[in-house]
């Protein structure tokens, strides 16, 4: 993308001239989702939260128009985004959890961006350039914060976008599965997602509040509001392989106490041919392997009260 490269070179030259450093940002990535783990588009965020932390958080978003300019306070709107892609399905997956202090979705299903909504913009081959936001293969996809809403592509979509919305109090859950299309200057063509490919992507959350005329915030990942027709303003994301599953340490159970005694069993003596002693602990009623010099012996662990009762009975 020539325009992006030109801007980068200009920033480096400015940094050298004024003697300051431009911070380096890590390449943003999207993990591949294997067929067995593909999410169901139903508004249930648990499939995503179980994978770990969100890929994008509030600190990476900023409002470029509306009553708020710059970072949006979390008590006004807080966004969390999970991303994934599928080589087999040729789909980009987007899930978002938005905490909002005011629920005002658009009443017009063809223009969800006139109320609380999510917008997704894709430049599948990352070629940049202007595009027609109202093309049937439009890169602009909008979904209102309304469980009855469907993803709107103006005027009539010829590609199928799966979408679901769930609203619980002041929390909106968005889920989308989006086919890959390359769209520049009104022409659309199917595109195959591939490993290590870099795509252009933007995600924006429209925020409307009571008493505010128009947008309260246009909380976007990148660029000014003109990103809806200029794909040079989208952010680069690299499609990478599957993420390592999170390592969850098993819970450590405290010792069980029965009758005031810990369930610890000591074998201090043994009959021939077994010699020596062993010590073990475990839940009452469980079993323990006690190792002797001859061969292992399996004993059932009992509470001190049970052992004492057996001794008294034998006496």
Secondary structure, 3 states (H helix, E strand, C coil): CHHHHHHHHHHHHHHHHHCCCCCCCCCEEEEECCHHHCCCCCCCCHHHHCCCCCCEEHHHCEECCCCCCECCCCCCEEEEEEEEEECCCCEEEEEEEEEECCCCCCCCCCCHHHCCEEEEEEECCCCCCECCCCCCCCCEEEEECCCCCCCECCCCCCCCEEEEEEEECCEEEEEEEEECEEEECCEEEECCCCCCCEEEEEEEEEECCCCCCCCCEEEECCCCHHHHCEHHHCEEEEEEEECCCCCCCCCCCCCCEECCEECEEEECCCCCCCCCCEEEECCCCCEEEECCCCCCEEEECCCHHHHHHHHHHHC
